[in-house]
Amino acid sequence: MFTKVLIANRGEIAVRILRACRELGIKTVAVYSTADRQALHVRYATEAYLLGPAPSSESYLKGDKIIEIALKSGAGAIHPGYGFLAENAAFAQEVEDAGLEFIGPSPFAISSMGDKAIARKIMLEAGVPVVPGTKGTDRFSDEELLKLAPEIGFPLLIKATAGGGGKGMREVKSIEEMPSALNSARGEAMSAFGEDNVYLEKLLLGARHIEIQILADKFGNVIHLNERECSLQRRHQKLLEEAPSPAMTEELRERMGEVAVQAAKAVGYESAGTIECLVDKDKNFYFLEMNTRLQVEHPITELVTGVDIVMEQIRIARGRQLSLAQEDIKINGAAIECRINAEDPHNNFMPSTGHISHAVLPTGPGVRIDTGVYSGTEITPYYDSMISKLIVWGENRAQAILRMRRALAEYRVVGVRTNIPFHQTMMDSHRFLGGRYDTRFVEEEFDMEEISEGKETHLDIAAIIATLVKHEQTERSAHVVRRNARDTSNWKWLSRWERLSK
């Protein structure tokens, strides 16, 4: 049983894993790039080692260097977090070959379910409905995909078979768009995952993106922790998640949970994982993909179920059975997560880089912040723009929304622009309040430009006036009256002159 864990990641997820290890009494090893030398995860770990230069290809994607550091430091296991090497089956195999424990699923499960084309094939054979698209696990050339596209029908998605997070994904509305979209999708997939294979999938309009969290141990025990709603996305990147889904019924929850457990058992899955589905307006659901890793949005499931998913991951890797059975899993209240990113929602969500000179984090009942930054941290262009995850819990969805409004109003970040105004506006959206949204809502019906021209304009004017007033006050306080050359004040000279004049 290992007593020291190396965290092969950075940012808020590295800090999250470090905290779980500390609670379990496990020593930790952090790795970092030159850009992250002063990062929070480096400070929190028992010990830390330099990986290499800032680009991830020269640091956090260097699997051989990470394993070398793990062996050198005496770590008995490696936790990959999410992103980077988390869904790299070759890396997981190399970790096992080095005599270390990989805190995650087996290389076989990663390669089977991590490759979306193979996962689709397995689900079809198991009788699970999948989104219409290319079939089989063959590598399709651009010419073959161009021939298959009209059969699937437009609009459709070009998707990378490896990885996740919207990387290597392109929406195509006509055959004319296919060649350039294929080229850019393959290029992005190669850059992100080192693999440029792609497949085609029908784009279901008006659907909701709902995922089921599962946990499985090494003894064949598999449970699901119910669902998360992840439909609020922009360019296939999730912005806000909530649990439970406002569109879910008990009957649908039970069916989707059974399918998720069935899918995990089909590949002998162990550790934490997520079955992602699309649910149409008629409550029909389709298997989309399986993420063989910890999800960014796992905290909302933790809050409504009371299960520490990261801690369970570590326990499973140490050979322990699941501490809970399916009948123990109950939904308690509602939780919402807002991803606070360094980007400008009023300027097409352009990334914002620079030093965070000051940060005030919200606190209070039902509020949780997962972050890897602090005042003085630099947001660089080398990694994703996430500053933190703001998570709230309420006894019901209405209370959770009110808490999120309050928490967003308290949140202050100085030095970079953030998408906090976007989330504040979302909390006031009638469609969101009514739970009536789908995966196209943010891009097609939620317009930040209109907000900029309306309510936000008044805030800008107020800010300009406040700045001018402050400037005037500063100028007044800085005004110095020059001392008279004579040692007597002018008032005394004036009174003397008046007496002499009488």
FENHU-V929703 format. One record per residue. RES is the residue in three letters. SS is DSSP state (helix for helix, strand for strand, loop for the rest). PSI is psi in whole degrees, -180 to 180 (none if undefined). OMEGA is omega in radians with two decimals (999 if undefined). Layout:
# FENHU-V929703
res = (RES RES)
ss = (SS SS)
psi = (PSI PSI)
omega = (OMEGA OMEGA)
This chain:
# FENHU-V929703
res = (MET PHE THR LYS VAL LEU ILE ALA ASN ARG GLY GLU ILE ALA VAL ARG ILE LEU ARG ALA CYS ARG GLU LEU GLY ILE LYS THR VAL ALA VAL TYR SER THR ALA ASP ARG GLN ALA LEU HIS VAL ARG TYR ALA THR GLU ALA TYR LEU LEU GLY PRO ALA PRO SER SER GLU SER TYR LEU LYS GLY ASP LYS ILE ILE GLU ILE ALA LEU LYS SER GLY ALA GLY ALA ILE HIS PRO GLY TYR GLY PHE LEU ALA GLU ASN ALA ALA PHE ALA GLN GLU VAL GLU ASP ALA GLY LEU GLU PHE ILE GLY PRO SER PRO PHE ALA ILE SER SER MET GLY ASP LYS ALA ILE ALA ARG LYS ILE MET LEU GLU ALA GLY VAL PRO VAL VAL PRO GLY THR LYS GLY THR ASP ARG PHE SER ASP GLU GLU LEU LEU LYS LEU ALA PRO GLU ILE GLY PHE PRO LEU LEU ILE LYS ALA THR ALA GLY GLY GLY GLY LYS GLY MET ARG GLU VAL LYS SER ILE GLU GLU MET PRO SER ALA LEU ASN SER ALA ARG GLY GLU ALA MET SER ALA PHE GLY GLU ASP ASN VAL TYR LEU GLU LYS LEU LEU LEU GLY ALA ARG HIS ILE GLU ILE GLN ILE LEU ALA ASP LYS PHE GLY ASN VAL ILE HIS LEU ASN GLU ARG GLU CYS SER LEU GLN ARG ARG HIS GLN LYS LEU LEU GLU GLU ALA PRO SER PRO ALA MET THR GLU GLU LEU ARG GLU ARG MET GLY GLU VAL ALA VAL GLN ALA ALA LYS ALA VAL GLY TYR GLU SER ALA GLY THR ILE GLU CYS LEU VAL ASP LYS ASP LYS ASN PHE TYR PHE LEU GLU MET ASN THR ARG LEU GLN VAL GLU HIS PRO ILE THR GLU LEU VAL THR GLY VAL ASP ILE VAL MET GLU GLN ILE ARG ILE ALA ARG GLY ARG GLN LEU SER LEU ALA GLN GLU ASP ILE LYS ILE ASN GLY ALA ALA ILE GLU CYS ARG ILE ASN ALA GLU ASP PRO HIS ASN ASN PHE MET PRO SER THR GLY HIS ILE SER HIS ALA VAL LEU PRO THR GLY PRO GLY VAL ARG ILE ASP THR GLY VAL TYR SER GLY THR GLU ILE THR PRO TYR TYR ASP SER MET ILE SER LYS LEU ILE VAL TRP GLY GLU ASN ARG ALA GLN ALA ILE LEU ARG MET ARG ARG ALA LEU ALA GLU TYR ARG VAL VAL GLY VAL ARG THR ASN ILE PRO PHE HIS GLN THR MET MET ASP SER HIS ARG PHE LEU GLY GLY ARG TYR ASP THR ARG PHE VAL GLU GLU GLU PHE ASP MET GLU GLU ILE SER GLU GLY LYS GLU THR HIS LEU ASP ILE ALA ALA ILE ILE ALA THR LEU VAL LYS HIS GLU GLN THR GLU ARG SER ALA HIS VAL VAL ARG ARG ASN ALA ARG ASP THR SER ASN TRP LYS TRP LEU SER ARG TRP GLU ARG LEU SER LYS)
ss = (loop loop loop strand strand strand strand loop loop loop helix helix helix helix helix helix helix helix helix helix helix helix helix loop loop loop strand strand strand strand strand strand strand helix helix helix loop loop loop helix helix helix helix helix loop loop strand strand strand strand strand strand loop loop loop helix helix helix loop loop loop loop helix helix helix helix helix helix helix helix helix helix helix loop loop loop strand strand strand loop loop loop loop loop loop loop loop loop helix helix helix helix helix helix helix helix helix loop loop loop strand strand loop loop loop loop helix helix helix helix helix helix helix helix loop helix helix helix helix helix helix helix helix helix helix loop loop loop loop strand loop loop strand loop loop loop loop loop loop loop loop helix helix helix helix helix helix helix helix helix helix helix loop loop loop strand strand strand strand strand loop loop loop loop loop loop loop loop strand strand strand strand loop loop helix helix helix helix helix helix helix helix helix helix helix helix helix helix helix helix helix helix helix loop loop loop loop strand strand strand strand strand loop loop loop loop loop strand strand strand strand strand strand strand strand strand loop loop loop loop loop strand strand strand strand strand strand strand strand strand strand strand strand strand loop loop strand strand strand strand strand strand strand loop loop loop loop loop loop helix helix helix helix helix helix helix helix helix helix helix helix helix helix helix helix helix loop loop loop loop strand strand strand strand strand strand strand strand strand loop loop loop loop loop strand strand strand strand strand strand strand loop loop loop loop loop loop helix helix helix helix helix helix helix helix loop loop loop helix helix helix helix helix helix helix helix helix loop loop loop loop loop loop loop loop helix helix helix loop loop loop loop loop strand strand strand strand strand strand strand strand loop strand strand loop loop loop loop loop strand strand loop loop strand strand loop loop strand strand strand loop loop loop loop loop loop strand strand strand strand strand loop loop loop loop loop loop strand strand loop loop loop loop loop loop strand strand strand strand strand strand strand strand strand loop loop helix helix helix helix helix helix helix helix helix helix helix helix helix helix loop strand strand strand loop loop loop loop loop helix helix helix helix helix helix helix helix helix loop helix helix helix helix loop loop loop loop loop loop loop helix helix helix helix helix loop loop helix helix helix helix helix helix loop helix helix helix helix helix helix helix helix helix helix helix helix helix helix helix helix helix helix helix helix helix helix helix helix loop loop loop loop loop loop loop loop loop loop loop helix helix helix helix helix helix helix helix helix helix helix helix loop)
psi = (128 150 3 135 134 130 110 58 -173 -179 -154 -34 -33 -42 -41 -45 -40 -41 -40 -41 -41 -40 -29 0 25 132 155 153 125 149 150 157 173 -29 -20 21 -35 18 158 -39 -27 -39 -34 -27 158 -40 160 148 142 132 -45 -164 171 -44 137 -29 -21 6 -85 -12 5 83 -41 -38 -38 -45 -40 -43 -40 -45 -40 -38 -12 15 142 -8 159 127 120 -9 -132 158 -173 -111 11 -34 32 104 -36 -41 -43 -39 -40 -36 -46 -40 -26 2 17 160 129 116 85 -171 172 158 -36 -45 -39 -46 -33 -48 -22 -31 112 -33 -43 -41 -41 -41 -45 -43 -39 -42 -29 0 16 131 135 159 132 141 -164 145 156 176 10 156 116 137 168 -39 -41 -41 -35 -32 -36 -27 -49 -30 -38 -39 148 152 154 172 137 125 139 140 -23 164 -158 -159 19 1 139 29 133 137 135 129 -17 164 -28 -28 -13 -51 -49 -36 -40 -44 -46 -37 -44 -41 -45 -39 -42 -41 -38 -37 -5 19 127 16 138 164 173 146 136 136 113 115 143 13 160 146 109 133 151 124 130 156 136 138 -174 1 11 3 127 131 160 150 32 -163 165 142 121 33 -21 97 159 122 42 16 125 140 -34 137 155 155 135 172 134 -13 -1 145 161 -39 -44 -39 -43 -43 -45 -37 -41 -41 -40 -44 -41 -42 -42 -42 -28 -25 15 43 147 155 -165 145 172 130 117 135 159 134 123 -178 -24 14 22 135 151 134 132 -55 169 131 114 57 179 141 152 -39 16 -27 -33 -33 -38 -41 -36 -13 -20 12 127 100 -41 -42 -38 -39 -48 -42 -43 -44 -26 6 17 152 160 138 -5 151 168 -38 -13 -15 114 151 122 104 -156 149 147 139 128 127 114 108 153 83 158 106 -17 -2 57 33 38 137 148 125 162 -174 134 102 -26 141 131 114 138 149 -166 178 133 17 132 138 124 114 160 14 167 174 125 -14 143 129 112 165 1 -26 -179 164 12 127 -44 172 121 117 134 154 143 162 -24 176 -39 -44 -37 -40 -43 -40 -38 -39 -47 -43 -41 -37 -30 -23 126 128 122 132 -32 156 148 169 20 -43 -35 -49 -37 -41 -38 -38 -18 -4 130 -36 -41 -45 -35 -1 23 79 164 -169 -14 -3 -50 -43 -29 -25 -3 103 108 -24 -39 -37 -40 -36 -13 -106 -42 -26 -41 -38 -39 -44 -43 -39 -40 -45 -44 -38 -42 -41 -44 -41 -43 -42 -38 -42 -40 -44 -26 -7 124 127 123 134 138 147 -29 152 -9 143 159 -30 -42 -41 -38 -45 -38 -42 -40 -41 -39 -26 -16 none)
omega = (-3.08 3.13 3.11 -3.09 2.99 3.11 -3.07 -3.11 -3.08 3.00 -3.01 -3.11 3.08 3.11 3.13 -3.13 3.11 -3.14 3.11 3.11 -3.13 3.12 3.13 3.14 -3.11 3.09 -3.03 3.09 3.09 2.99 -3.06 3.04 3.14 3.13 -3.08 -3.06 -3.13 -3.07 -3.08 -3.12 3.09 -3.13 -3.06 -3.02 3.08 3.07 -3.06 -3.10 3.11 3.11 -3.09 -3.13 -3.03 -3.10 -3.08 3.12 3.14 -3.11 -2.99 3.07 3.11 -3.08 -3.12 3.12 3.13 3.11 3.11 3.13 3.13 3.13 -3.14 -3.07 -3.12 3.10 3.14 -3.10 3.09 3.05 -3.07 -3.08 3.02 -3.06 -3.14 -3.03 -3.02 -3.11 3.12 -3.08 -3.14 3.12 3.12 3.11 3.12 3.10 3.13 3.13 3.13 3.13 -3.14 3.09 3.07 -3.10 -3.08 -3.13 3.13 3.08 3.13 -3.14 3.14 -3.12 -3.13 -3.07 3.10 3.04 -3.00 3.13 3.11 -3.14 3.12 3.14 3.14 -3.13 3.11 3.13 3.13 3.11 3.13 3.13 3.12 3.11 3.14 -3.13 3.10 -3.11 3.12 -3.09 3.14 3.06 -3.10 3.03 3.11 -3.13 3.12 3.14 3.11 3.12 -3.09 -3.04 -3.14 3.13 3.12 3.11 3.12 -0.01 3.13 3.13 2.91 -3.05 3.05 3.13 -3.13 2.99 -3.09 3.11 3.13 3.13 3.13 -3.12 3.13 3.07 -3.10 -3.10 -3.13 -3.12 -3.13 -3.13 -2.99 -3.05 -3.11 3.13 3.09 -3.12 -3.11 3.13 3.12 -3.14 -3.14 3.13 3.12 3.14 -3.06 -2.99 -3.11 -3.11 -3.04 3.14 -3.13 3.05 -3.11 -3.12 3.12 3.10 3.12 -3.11 3.12 -3.11 3.07 3.13 -3.11 -3.11 -3.14 3.10 3.09 3.02 -3.14 3.13 -3.09 -3.08 3.10 3.10 -3.13 3.06 3.02 -3.12 3.12 -2.88 2.96 3.07 -3.07 -3.04 -3.10 -3.05 3.01 -3.06 3.09 3.04 -3.11 -3.13 -3.07 3.12 3.07 3.10 -0.10 3.12 3.11 -3.12 -3.03 2.99 -3.14 -3.12 3.13 3.11 -3.13 -3.13 -3.12 3.10 3.13 3.12 3.13 3.11 3.12 3.14 3.14 -3.14 -3.10 -3.13 -3.13 -3.03 3.00 -3.08 -3.14 3.11 -3.09 3.02 -3.12 -3.10 2.95 3.14 -3.10 -3.05 -3.12 3.12 2.98 -3.13 -3.10 3.08 -3.13 3.14 3.03 3.05 -3.07 -3.06 2.99 3.13 3.07 -3.01 -3.11 -3.10 -3.10 3.06 3.10 -3.08 -3.09 3.13 -3.09 -3.13 3.05 -3.02 -3.13 3.12 3.10 3.08 -3.10 3.11 3.12 3.14 3.11 3.06 3.13 3.02 3.07 -3.12 -3.09 3.00 -3.08 -3.12 3.11 -3.05 3.11 3.08 3.14 3.10 -3.11 -3.13 3.12 3.07 3.04 3.08 -3.13 -3.08 3.06 -3.14 -3.05 -3.12 3.12 3.13 3.09 3.10 3.11 3.13 3.13 3.14 3.13 3.14 3.00 -3.07 -3.12 3.11 3.06 -3.08 3.11 3.10 3.08 -3.09 3.02 -3.11 3.12 3.09 2.98 -3.08 3.08 -3.12 3.12 3.13 -3.08 3.12 3.08 3.03 -3.06 3.11 -3.03 -3.05 -3.13 -2.97 -3.09 3.07 -3.13 2.97 3.10 -3.06 3.09 3.08 3.06 3.13 3.04 -3.08 -3.13 3.13 3.12 3.12 3.12 3.12 3.13 3.08 -3.13 -3.12 3.12 3.12 3.14 -3.02 3.11 3.05 -3.13 3.10 3.08 3.05 3.13 3.12 3.09 3.10 3.09 -3.12 3.11 3.13 3.11 -3.14 3.11 -3.09 3.14 3.13 3.12 -3.14 3.13 -3.12 -3.08 3.13 3.10 -3.05 -3.11 -2.99 -3.06 -3.05 -3.02 -3.04 -3.12 -2.99 3.11 -3.13 3.10 3.12 -3.14 -3.10 -3.11 -3.02 -3.06 3.13 3.12 3.10 3.11 3.14 3.12 -3.14 3.12 3.13 3.14 3.12 3.14 3.11 3.13 3.13 3.13 3.12 3.12 3.13 3.14 -3.12 -3.13 -3.11 -3.12 3.08 -3.10 -3.14 3.13 -3.13 3.10 -3.11 3.13 -3.11 3.13 3.12 3.11 3.10 3.13 3.14 3.10 -3.13 3.14 3.13 3.13 -3.10 -3.11 999)
